[in-house]
Amino acid sequence: MNIQIKHDLTGINWNELANLYWEGMVAELLRIPRPQAEAWEKFAAENRLELENSDHVCLAYVEERCVGAVHALSDGVRDAAIFGLVVHPEFRRRGIATQLVQELLADLGPVSILVRPDAASAPIFRKFEFRALSDVMALRHESS
């Protein structure tokens, strides 16, 4: 399987990317049906903004199909945070997530990086020597 990693958002099929995040993350975590009409458009628009407003993006393609993604925010000097690591369920266990993280870490360079992995992605980050911290705090606002 030939995996191509893209580092920009040129020519992105935003609906395909939103569907990747829905099928690979939201549907599995929340176990709810995909929204329809306006609710789907809102989800897709918010997904697009997340990536457009990120400093770094890595997208994995197999035969021109986007099958994985991850993005990060960084000050470029000291700190960064990684978000949204996702691989489509049909393409898991093939090293795609590992390759995405590896590429993103190279893009970020030598900065301290925070990530809030789920149980499935934590082992991937451990491969890159990420470790759990006990002194991190967060404030989460729920989407309306």
VOMIGU-997158 format. One record per residue (C-alpha): x, y, z; residue in three letters; residue number from 1; chain. Coordinates in Angstrom, 2 decimals. Layout:
+---------+---------+---------+-----+-----+---+
|      xx |      yy |      zz |   r |   k | c |
+---------+---------+---------+-----+-----+---+
|       X |       Y |       Z | ala | NUM | A |
...
+---------+---------+---------+-----+-----+---+
This chain:
+---------+---------+---------+-----+-----+---+
|      xx |      yy |      zz |   r |   k | c |
+---------+---------+---------+-----+-----+---+
|    0.00 |    0.00 |    0.00 | met |   1 | A |
|    1.44 |    3.33 |   -1.07 | asn |   2 | A |
|    0.76 |    6.06 |    1.53 | ile |   3 | A |
|    1.31 |    9.68 |    0.50 | gln |   4 | A |
|    1.57 |   12.32 |    3.23 | ile |   5 | A |
|    0.44 |   15.82 |    2.36 | lys |   6 | A |
|    1.45 |   18.80 |    4.52 | his |   7 | A |
|   -0.96 |   21.43 |    3.23 | asp |   8 | A |
|   -4.64 |   21.91 |    2.51 | leu |   9 | A |
|   -4.43 |   22.66 |   -1.21 | thr |  10 | A |
|   -7.15 |   20.89 |   -3.18 | gly |  11 | A |
|   -8.76 |   19.27 |   -0.14 | ile |  12 | A |
|  -12.15 |   17.62 |   -0.53 | asn |  13 | A |
|  -13.58 |   19.07 |    2.69 | trp |  14 | A |
|  -16.61 |   16.77 |    2.72 | asn |  15 | A |
|  -14.33 |   13.73 |    2.42 | glu |  16 | A |
|  -12.21 |   15.03 |    5.29 | leu |  17 | A |
|  -15.25 |   15.70 |    7.47 | ala |  18 | A |
|  -16.46 |   12.18 |    6.71 | asn |  19 | A |
|  -13.06 |   10.80 |    7.76 | leu |  20 | A |
|  -13.33 |   12.56 |   11.13 | tyr |  21 | A |
|  -16.93 |   11.44 |   11.54 | trp |  22 | A |
|  -16.34 |    7.77 |   10.71 | glu |  23 | A |
|  -12.90 |    7.52 |   12.30 | gly |  24 | A |
|  -13.54 |    9.43 |   15.50 | met |  25 | A |
|  -16.94 |   10.89 |   16.32 | val |  26 | A |
|  -19.12 |    7.92 |   15.37 | ala |  27 | A |
|  -16.92 |    5.56 |   17.37 | glu |  28 | A |
|  -16.68 |    7.77 |   20.46 | leu |  29 | A |
|  -20.27 |    8.98 |   20.64 | leu |  30 | A |
|  -22.04 |    6.11 |   18.89 | arg |  31 | A |
|  -24.56 |    8.41 |   17.26 | ile |  32 | A |
|  -25.78 |    8.51 |   13.65 | pro |  33 | A |
|  -24.23 |   10.92 |   11.19 | arg |  34 | A |
|  -26.08 |   14.24 |   11.17 | pro |  35 | A |
|  -28.07 |   15.24 |    8.12 | gln |  36 | A |
|  -28.51 |   18.43 |    6.08 | ala |  37 | A |
|  -27.70 |   21.59 |    8.05 | glu |  38 | A |
|  -26.23 |   19.72 |   11.01 | ala |  39 | A |
|  -23.77 |   17.93 |    8.68 | trp |  40 | A |
|  -22.87 |   21.20 |    6.96 | glu |  41 | A |
|  -22.13 |   22.73 |   10.37 | lys |  42 | A |
|  -19.95 |   19.76 |   11.37 | phe |  43 | A |
|  -18.05 |   19.91 |    8.07 | ala |  44 | A |
|  -17.55 |   23.68 |    8.35 | ala |  45 | A |
|  -16.22 |   23.39 |   11.93 | glu |  46 | A |
|  -13.93 |   20.55 |   10.87 | asn |  47 | A |
|  -12.58 |   22.71 |    8.04 | arg |  48 | A |
|  -11.93 |   25.64 |   10.39 | leu |  49 | A |
|  -10.03 |   23.40 |   12.81 | glu |  50 | A |
|   -7.59 |   22.45 |   10.09 | leu |  51 | A |
|   -7.38 |   25.83 |    8.39 | glu |  52 | A |
|   -6.59 |   27.49 |   11.72 | asn |  53 | A |
|   -3.87 |   24.97 |   12.57 | ser |  54 | A |
|   -0.18 |   25.76 |   12.14 | asp |  55 | A |
|    0.68 |   22.26 |   10.89 | his |  56 | A |
|   -1.39 |   19.61 |    9.12 | val |  57 | A |
|   -0.52 |   16.13 |    7.90 | cys |  58 | A |
|   -2.95 |   14.18 |    5.74 | leu |  59 | A |
|   -2.50 |   10.55 |    4.65 | ala |  60 | A |
|   -3.69 |    9.51 |    1.21 | tyr |  61 | A |
|   -4.06 |    6.07 |   -0.34 | val |  62 | A |
|   -4.86 |    6.24 |   -4.05 | glu |  63 | A |
|   -6.11 |    9.83 |   -3.76 | glu |  64 | A |
|   -8.43 |    8.99 |   -0.84 | arg |  65 | A |
|   -7.79 |   10.81 |    2.44 | cys |  66 | A |
|   -7.56 |    8.03 |    5.04 | val |  67 | A |
|   -5.82 |    9.78 |    7.93 | gly |  68 | A |
|   -5.14 |   13.19 |    9.42 | ala |  69 | A |
|   -3.57 |   15.04 |   12.33 | val |  70 | A |
|   -3.01 |   18.73 |   13.05 | his |  71 | A |
|   -1.15 |   20.93 |   15.53 | ala |  72 | A |
|   -0.86 |   24.42 |   16.93 | leu |  73 | A |
|    2.59 |   25.79 |   17.73 | ser |  74 | A |
|    4.30 |   29.00 |   18.75 | asp |  75 | A |
|    7.30 |   27.77 |   16.75 | gly |  76 | A |
|    9.67 |   28.39 |   19.65 | val |  77 | A |
|    8.78 |   26.45 |   22.77 | arg |  78 | A |
|    5.32 |   24.89 |   22.81 | asp |  79 | A |
|    2.90 |   22.97 |   20.61 | ala |  80 | A |
|   -0.21 |   20.83 |   20.93 | ala |  81 | A |
|   -1.35 |   17.98 |   18.70 | ile |  82 | A |
|   -5.02 |   17.40 |   17.91 | phe |  83 | A |
|   -7.29 |   15.19 |   15.89 | gly |  84 | A |
|   -5.22 |   12.11 |   15.08 | leu |  85 | A |
|   -7.58 |    9.96 |   13.04 | val |  86 | A |
|   -7.32 |    7.04 |   10.63 | val |  87 | A |
|  -10.32 |    5.65 |    8.78 | his |  88 | A |
|  -11.40 |    2.32 |   10.34 | pro |  89 | A |
|  -10.79 |    0.46 |    7.04 | glu |  90 | A |
|   -7.13 |    1.53 |    7.06 | phe |  91 | A |
|   -6.11 |    0.98 |   10.67 | arg |  92 | A |
|   -3.25 |   -1.23 |   11.90 | arg |  93 | A |
|   -1.15 |   -0.40 |    8.82 | arg |  94 | A |
|    1.20 |    2.17 |   10.34 | gly |  95 | A |
|   -0.63 |    5.20 |    9.00 | ile |  96 | A |
|   -1.13 |    6.89 |   12.39 | ala |  97 | A |
|    2.52 |    6.29 |   13.27 | thr |  98 | A |
|    3.63 |    7.81 |    9.96 | gln |  99 | A |
|    1.35 |   10.83 |   10.46 | leu | 100 | A |
|    2.73 |   11.50 |   13.94 | val | 101 | A |
|    6.31 |   11.04 |   12.75 | gln | 102 | A |
|    5.80 |   13.54 |    9.93 | glu | 103 | A |
|    4.05 |   16.03 |   12.22 | leu | 104 | A |
|    6.81 |   15.82 |   14.83 | leu | 105 | A |
|    9.39 |   16.56 |   12.12 | ala | 106 | A |
|    7.34 |   19.59 |   11.04 | asp | 107 | A |
|    7.01 |   20.85 |   14.62 | leu | 108 | A |
|   10.73 |   20.63 |   15.36 | gly | 109 | A |
|   12.29 |   20.77 |   18.84 | pro | 110 | A |
|    9.40 |   22.11 |   20.95 | val | 111 | A |
|    7.55 |   20.75 |   23.97 | ser | 112 | A |
|    4.35 |   19.09 |   22.79 | ile | 113 | A |
|    1.09 |   18.35 |   24.57 | leu | 114 | A |
|   -1.41 |   15.80 |   23.37 | val | 115 | A |
|   -4.56 |   14.31 |   24.91 | arg | 116 | A |
|   -4.62 |   10.86 |   23.34 | pro | 117 | A |
|   -7.47 |    8.40 |   23.61 | asp | 118 | A |
|   -6.83 |    4.80 |   24.61 | ala | 119 | A |
|   -6.27 |    3.74 |   20.99 | ala | 120 | A |
|   -3.74 |    6.45 |   20.13 | ser | 121 | A |
|   -1.78 |    6.55 |   23.41 | ala | 122 | A |
|    0.51 |    3.64 |   22.35 | pro | 123 | A |
|    1.38 |    5.49 |   19.14 | ile | 124 | A |
|    2.51 |    8.55 |   21.07 | phe | 125 | A |
|    4.45 |    6.37 |   23.54 | arg | 126 | A |
|    6.50 |    5.08 |   20.57 | lys | 127 | A |
|    7.78 |    8.65 |   20.23 | phe | 128 | A |
|    8.61 |    8.89 |   23.95 | glu | 129 | A |
|    5.57 |   10.90 |   24.99 | phe | 130 | A |
|    4.83 |   10.32 |   28.67 | arg | 131 | A |
|    1.89 |   10.95 |   30.95 | ala | 132 | A |
|    1.96 |   14.10 |   33.08 | leu | 133 | A |
|    0.11 |   14.63 |   36.32 | ser | 134 | A |
|    0.20 |   18.43 |   36.36 | asp | 135 | A |
|   -1.69 |   19.45 |   33.23 | val | 136 | A |
|   -4.99 |   21.30 |   33.42 | met | 137 | A |
|   -7.56 |   22.06 |   30.74 | ala | 138 | A |
|  -10.71 |   24.09 |   30.21 | leu | 139 | A |
|  -13.11 |   22.58 |   27.72 | arg | 140 | A |
|  -16.02 |   24.45 |   26.16 | his | 141 | A |
|  -18.73 |   22.29 |   24.67 | glu | 142 | A |
|  -19.84 |   23.08 |   21.12 | ser | 143 | A |
|  -23.27 |   24.56 |   20.78 | ser | 144 | A |
+---------+---------+---------+-----+-----+---+
